[in-house]
């Protein structure tokens, strides 16, 4: 049984609130869980102390049993000092998009033009 510490949504429409729970990885996101470990309210300011509330002793217990935190929960645990989160690296994020770049969704007009001329020359010749 793979245990995960993750968020489950309990808020109303356009008013998200989450519970931090430990669950089997096969259970649905908002479905059955083993224990509630805390709450997360993203609508509150980051400076407020009530934004993330965790029962740290229970979190330590489940981590000792092999439960793996989700990415967002790992951020919370890193801020609480329970575990060290590995920094992620996305070098593509900071690069500006170039017009006409194939990765940006535009096709390069110079690459398509010579390919279209070759079949026409072969048929004429």
N, CA and C of each residue as an Amber inpcrd file, in Angstrom:
protein
   375
   0.8460000  -1.1680000   0.0000000   0.0000000   0.0000000   0.0000000
   0.8960000   1.2380000   0.0000000   0.8100000   2.0810000  -1.0420000
   1.5870000   3.3060000  -1.1320000   0.8680000   4.4540000  -0.4500000
   1.4530000   4.9850000   0.5900000   0.8440000   6.0820000   1.3290000
   1.3350000   7.4140000   0.7920000   0.4320000   8.3630000   0.6820000
   0.7720000   9.7110000   0.2460000   0.1340000  10.7210000   1.1980000
   0.8430000  11.8240000   1.3950000   0.2860000  12.9600000   2.1280000
  -0.0390000  13.9950000   1.0700000  -1.3100000  14.2900000   0.9010000
  -1.7300000  15.1680000  -0.1900000  -2.8850000  16.0600000   0.2420000
  -3.2920000  16.9310000  -0.6800000  -4.4030000  17.8330000  -0.4330000
  -5.6860000  17.2390000  -0.9930000  -6.7860000  17.4680000  -0.3050000
  -8.1010000  17.1130000  -0.8140000  -8.9770000  18.3550000  -0.6970000
  -9.7020000  18.6650000  -1.7470000 -10.4700000  19.9120000  -1.7900000
 -11.7920000  19.7640000  -1.0520000 -12.0960000  20.7730000  -0.2210000
 -13.3560000  20.7680000   0.5180000 -14.1010000  22.0850000   0.3800000
 -13.5510000  23.0690000  -0.3060000 -14.1610000  24.3880000  -0.3850000
 -15.3090000  24.4540000  -1.3670000 -16.0350000  25.5680000  -1.3080000
 -17.1410000  25.8100000  -2.2280000 -16.6000000  26.2770000  -3.5820000
 -17.5080000  26.4550000  -4.5190000 -17.1240000  26.8970000  -5.8510000
 -16.4610000  28.2770000  -5.7620000 -15.2930000  28.4050000  -6.3820000
 -14.4940000  29.6300000  -6.4140000 -14.0020000  30.0690000  -5.0400000
 -14.1200000  29.2340000  -4.0300000 -13.6210000  29.5020000  -2.6730000
 -12.8720000  28.2630000  -2.1900000 -11.6880000  27.9880000  -2.7380000
 -11.0110000  26.7220000  -2.4160000 -10.5070000  26.6820000  -0.9800000
 -10.6500000  25.5380000  -0.3750000 -10.0340000  25.1870000   0.8920000
  -9.6310000  23.7320000   0.7590000  -8.5760000  23.3720000   1.4380000
  -8.0550000  22.0160000   1.3060000  -7.7810000  21.4290000   2.6810000
  -7.8910000  20.1150000   2.7700000  -7.4310000  19.3670000   3.9270000
  -6.1190000  18.7010000   3.5290000  -5.2020000  18.6470000   4.4730000
  -3.9760000  17.8660000   4.2770000  -4.2650000  16.5110000   4.8940000
  -4.2470000  15.4650000   4.0670000  -4.6260000  14.1320000   4.5280000
  -3.5560000  13.1240000   4.1380000  -3.5670000  11.9980000   4.8290000
  -2.7610000  10.8560000   4.4250000  -3.7350000   9.8160000   3.8850000
  -3.3970000   9.2860000   2.6980000  -4.3050000   8.3620000   2.0330000
  -3.4920000   7.3310000   1.2480000  -4.1530000   6.2800000   0.8800000
  -3.5670000   5.3130000  -0.0370000  -3.5090000   5.9870000  -1.4090000
  -2.4430000   5.7630000  -2.1370000  -2.2790000   6.4310000  -3.4280000
  -3.3340000   6.0000000  -4.4400000  -4.0010000   4.8750000  -4.2040000
  -5.0230000   4.3980000  -5.1490000  -6.3920000   5.0350000  -4.9010000
  -6.5740000   5.6990000  -3.7490000  -7.8520000   6.3340000  -3.4440000
  -8.0180000   7.5910000  -4.2830000  -9.2640000   7.9860000  -4.6060000
  -9.4880000   9.2330000  -5.3480000  -9.0410000  10.4520000  -4.5490000
  -8.7710000  11.5480000  -5.2480000  -8.2750000  12.7640000  -4.5990000
  -9.1860000  13.2350000  -3.4770000 -10.4790000  13.3100000  -3.7350000
 -11.4270000  13.8010000  -2.7430000 -12.1550000  12.6640000  -2.0440000
 -11.6430000  11.4670000  -2.1680000 -12.3200000  10.3070000  -1.6070000
 -11.8170000   9.9500000  -0.2170000 -11.7570000   8.6580000   0.0160000
 -11.4130000   8.1280000   1.3290000  -9.9790000   8.4720000   1.7140000
  -9.7630000   8.7140000   2.9970000  -8.4140000   8.9580000   3.5010000
  -8.2800000   8.3090000   4.8690000  -7.0450000   8.1630000   5.3270000
  -6.7960000   7.4960000   6.5930000  -6.8500000   8.4530000   7.7850000
  -6.2890000   9.6560000   7.6080000  -6.2690000  10.6130000   8.7150000
  -6.1100000  12.0240000   8.1750000  -6.7700000  12.9680000   8.8260000
  -6.6280000  14.3830000   8.5040000  -5.4570000  14.9380000   9.3090000
  -4.5140000  15.5790000   8.6120000  -3.3040000  16.0860000   9.2650000
  -3.2860000  17.5970000   9.3910000  -4.1740000  18.2970000   8.6940000
  -4.1720000  19.7430000   8.7730000  -5.0610000  20.3510000   7.7140000
  -4.9390000  21.6870000   7.5600000  -5.7390000  22.4210000   6.5880000
  -4.8610000  23.4120000   5.8420000  -5.3490000  23.8290000   4.6650000
  -4.6840000  24.8350000   3.8360000  -5.7680000  25.7010000   3.2240000
  -5.6660000  27.0160000   3.4570000  -6.6320000  27.9600000   2.9060000
  -5.8740000  28.9650000   2.0370000  -5.8550000  28.7760000   0.7120000
  -5.0970000  29.6740000  -0.1610000  -5.7060000  31.0620000  -0.2880000
  -6.9030000  31.2780000   0.2280000  -7.5380000  32.5890000   0.1460000
  -6.9800000  33.5670000   1.1930000  -6.3120000  33.0590000   2.2000000
  -5.7310000  33.9130000   3.2380000  -4.3770000  34.4330000   2.7790000
  -3.9180000  35.5700000   3.3150000  -2.6110000  36.1080000   2.9060000
  -1.4660000  35.1890000   3.3520000  -0.3720000  35.2310000   2.5910000
   0.7620000  34.3520000   2.8820000   1.3920000  34.6440000   4.2320000
   1.2910000  35.8760000   4.6930000   1.9000000  36.2480000   5.9570000
   1.1020000  35.7180000   7.1480000  -0.1570000  35.4080000   6.9460000
  -1.0050000  34.9670000   8.0450000  -0.6030000  33.5940000   8.5510000
  -0.7440000  33.3630000   9.8340000  -0.3850000  32.0860000  10.4250000
  -1.4310000  31.0100000  10.2140000  -2.6370000  31.3820000   9.8250000
  -3.7310000  30.4090000   9.6680000  -3.8270000  29.8450000   8.2530000
  -2.9640000  30.2710000   7.3480000  -3.0370000  29.7860000   5.9670000
  -2.7740000  28.2850000   5.8990000  -1.7290000  27.8250000   6.5750000
  -1.4000000  26.3940000   6.6270000  -1.3290000  25.9920000   8.0880000
  -2.1240000  25.0050000   8.4630000  -2.1070000  24.4680000   9.8150000
  -1.8430000  22.9690000   9.7160000  -0.8170000  22.4950000  10.4090000
  -0.4470000  21.0820000  10.3650000  -0.2880000  20.5360000  11.7740000
  -0.6660000  19.2760000  11.9640000  -0.3690000  18.5540000  13.1930000
   0.9920000  17.8950000  12.9820000   2.0490000  18.5700000  13.4220000
   3.4130000  18.1650000  13.0810000   3.7840000  16.7890000  13.6310000
   3.2980000  16.4390000  14.8190000   3.6240000  15.1240000  15.3880000
   3.0460000  14.0010000  14.5340000   1.8310000  14.1900000  14.0560000
   1.2070000  13.1500000  13.2170000   1.8730000  13.0820000  11.8450000
   2.2870000  14.2330000  11.3330000   2.9940000  14.2400000  10.0470000
   4.3080000  13.4800000  10.1860000   5.0400000  13.7110000  11.2730000
   6.2930000  12.9750000  11.5210000   6.0350000  11.4780000  11.5930000
   4.9490000  11.0970000  12.2560000   4.6020000   9.6840000  12.3720000
   4.3940000   9.0560000  10.9910000   3.5890000   9.7120000  10.1440000
   3.2880000   9.1330000   8.8360000   4.5090000   9.1460000   7.9190000
   5.3630000  10.1540000   8.0490000   6.6060000  10.1460000   7.2730000
   7.4940000   8.9790000   7.6930000   7.5000000   8.6500000   8.9870000
   8.2930000   7.5080000   9.4550000   7.7280000   6.1890000   8.9520000
   6.4310000   6.1510000   8.6580000   5.7990000   4.9460000   8.1170000
   5.9910000   4.8190000   6.6050000   6.6140000   5.8280000   5.9650000
   6.9030000   5.7340000   4.5380000   5.9730000   6.5230000   3.6430000
   5.1510000   7.3820000   4.2050000   4.2490000   8.1920000   3.3850000
   5.0670000   9.2440000   2.6240000   4.7390000   9.4310000   1.3460000
   5.4270000  10.4060000   0.5100000   4.5440000  11.6350000   0.3260000
   5.0800000  12.8270000   0.5560000   4.2550000  14.0350000   0.3680000
   4.1590000  14.4180000  -1.1080000   3.0390000  15.0540000  -1.4680000
   2.8960000  15.6110000  -2.8090000   3.7890000  16.8420000  -2.9180000
   3.9120000  17.4140000  -4.0990000   4.7830000  18.5760000  -4.3040000
   4.3690000  19.7490000  -3.4160000   3.0900000  20.0650000  -3.3740000
   2.6110000  21.1960000  -2.5840000   2.7880000  20.9330000  -1.0960000
   2.4930000  19.7350000  -0.6480000   2.6510000  19.4050000   0.7660000
   4.1280000  19.4160000   1.1470000   4.9950000  19.0130000   0.2300000
   6.4380000  19.0640000   0.5030000   6.8870000  20.5010000   0.7340000
   6.2860000  21.4560000   0.0460000   6.5880000  22.8700000   0.2840000
   6.1890000  23.2710000   1.7120000   5.0130000  22.8180000   2.1470000
   4.5550000  23.1320000   3.4940000   5.4900000  22.5370000   4.5400000
   5.9070000  21.2930000   4.3210000   6.7730000  20.6230000   5.2800000
   8.1630000  21.2550000   5.3010000   8.6150000  21.7340000   4.1630000
   9.8980000  22.4250000   4.1070000   9.8210000  23.7340000   4.8990000
   8.7140000  24.4520000   4.7590000   8.5430000  25.7040000   5.4960000
   8.4270000  25.4430000   7.0010000   7.8600000  24.2930000   7.3880000
   7.7220000  23.9510000   8.7990000   9.0090000  23.3710000   9.3690000
   9.9760000  23.0410000   8.5130000  11.2510000  22.5030000   8.9630000
  11.2630000  21.0050000   9.1840000  10.2710000  20.2790000   8.6670000
  10.2270000  18.8260000   8.8510000  11.0670000  18.0680000   7.8440000
  11.2060000  18.6010000   6.6630000  11.9880000  17.9190000   5.6370000
  12.5770000  18.9420000   4.6870000  13.5860000  18.5440000   3.9500000
  14.2260000  19.4190000   2.9750000  13.7120000  19.0450000   1.5950000
  13.1920000  20.0310000   0.9010000  12.6510000  19.8130000  -0.4430000
  13.7430000  20.0450000  -1.4580000  13.8310000  19.1570000  -2.4420000
  14.8170000  19.3260000  -3.5090000  14.3890000  20.4680000  -4.4180000
  15.2990000  21.3900000  -4.7300000  14.9120000  22.4700000  -5.6510000
  14.6910000  21.9120000  -7.0510000  13.7140000  22.4590000  -7.7150000
  13.4160000  22.0290000  -9.0850000  14.1170000  22.9540000 -10.0570000
  14.3990000  22.4620000 -11.2560000  15.1140000  23.2430000 -12.2460000
  14.3480000  23.2030000 -13.5550000  13.9010000  24.3550000 -14.0110000
  13.2340000  24.4650000 -15.2960000  13.9000000  25.5980000 -16.0670000
  14.9790000  25.3090000 -16.8050000  15.6890000  26.3810000 -17.5070000
  14.8750000  27.0000000 -18.6390000  13.8330000  26.3380000 -19.1340000
  13.0310000  26.8680000 -20.2320000  12.0670000  27.9520000 -19.7610000
  11.7780000  27.9980000 -18.4600000  10.7690000  28.9150000 -17.9540000
  11.1740000  30.3790000 -18.1350000  12.4410000  30.6960000 -17.9540000
  12.8860000  32.0820000 -17.9950000  13.1990000  32.5760000 -19.4020000
  13.2540000  31.6780000 -20.3770000  13.5890000  32.0880000 -21.7400000
  12.4270000  32.8370000 -22.3860000  12.7010000  33.9540000 -23.0470000
  11.6190000  34.6410000 -23.7600000  11.2290000  33.8680000 -25.0140000
   9.9740000  33.9460000 -25.3750000   9.4930000  33.2670000 -26.5810000
   9.9060000  34.0640000 -27.8090000  10.2700000  33.3590000 -28.8810000
  10.7040000  33.9890000 -30.1180000   9.5940000  33.8300000 -31.1430000
   9.2420000  34.9120000 -31.8380000   8.2060000  34.8190000 -32.8650000
   8.7030000  33.9420000 -33.9990000   7.8160000  33.0830000 -34.4960000
   8.1650000  32.1980000 -35.5950000   8.8830000  30.9460000 -35.1410000
   9.0830000  30.8100000 -33.8460000   9.7380000  29.6290000 -33.3080000
   8.7450000  28.4720000 -33.3110000   9.1870000  27.2960000 -33.7000000
   8.3030000  26.1380000 -33.7580000   7.7930000  25.7780000 -32.3670000
   8.6020000  26.0060000 -31.3420000   8.1770000  25.7000000 -29.9780000
   7.0990000  26.6650000 -29.5050000   7.0650000  27.8800000 -30.0540000
   6.0730000  28.8750000 -29.6460000   4.7560000  28.6890000 -30.3970000
   4.6970000  27.7600000 -31.3190000   3.4510000  27.4960000 -32.0260000
   3.4400000  28.0090000 -33.4490000   4.3500000  28.8940000 -33.8060000
   4.4060000  29.4190000 -35.1680000   5.3200000  28.5690000 -36.0350000
   5.0200000  28.4460000 -37.3010000   5.8560000  27.6770000 -38.2120000
   6.8390000  28.6240000 -38.8920000   8.0280000  28.1560000 -39.1020000
   9.0450000  28.9730000 -39.7620000   8.7370000  29.0190000 -41.2550000
   8.4810000  30.1840000 -41.8500000   8.0920000  30.2590000 -43.2560000
   9.2360000  29.8850000 -44.1910000  10.4920000  30.0750000 -43.8000000
  11.6100000  29.7790000 -44.6940000  11.8090000  28.2800000 -44.8620000
  11.4410000  27.4730000 -43.8890000  11.6470000  26.0350000 -43.9860000
  10.5840000  25.3890000 -44.8820000   9.3820000  25.9240000 -44.9440000
   8.3090000  25.3190000 -45.7220000   8.4110000  25.6820000 -47.2090000
   8.9480000  26.8320000 -47.5520000   8.9920000  27.2780000 -48.9350000
   9.9030000  26.4020000 -49.8130000  11.1270000  26.0920000 -49.4370000
  11.9460000  25.2500000 -50.3140000  11.3860000  23.8420000 -50.4710000
  10.7320000  23.3090000 -49.4760000  10.1720000  21.9740000 -49.5760000
   9.0130000  21.9510000 -50.5710000   8.2570000  23.0250000 -50.6720000
   7.1340000  23.0850000 -51.5950000   7.6090000  23.2440000 -53.0410000
   8.7730000  23.8550000 -53.2670000   9.2690000  24.0750000 -54.6280000
   9.8610000  22.8170000 -55.2430000  10.4200000  21.9380000 -54.4710000
  11.0910000  20.7440000 -54.9880000  10.1520000  19.8120000 -55.7630000
   8.9420000  19.4900000 -55.2730000   8.0740000  18.6090000 -56.0590000
   7.6190000  19.2670000 -57.3750000   7.4680000  20.5750000 -57.4040000
   7.0450000  21.2680000 -58.6060000   8.1390000  21.1710000 -59.6690000
   9.3960000  21.3010000 -59.2710000  10.5020000  21.1990000 -60.2220000
  10.6380000  19.7870000 -60.7680000  10.3830000  18.7660000 -59.9250000
  10.4990000  17.3910000 -60.3630000   9.4120000  17.0480000 -61.3800000
   8.2120000  17.5860000 -61.2320000   7.1320000  17.3110000 -62.1640000
   7.3580000  18.0260000 -63.4930000   7.9800000  19.2070000 -63.4730000
   8.1980000  19.9630000 -64.6950000   9.3700000  19.3930000 -65.4760000
  10.3410000  18.8110000 -64.8180000  11.5750000  18.3920000 -65.4570000
  11.5790000  17.0780000 -66.0530000
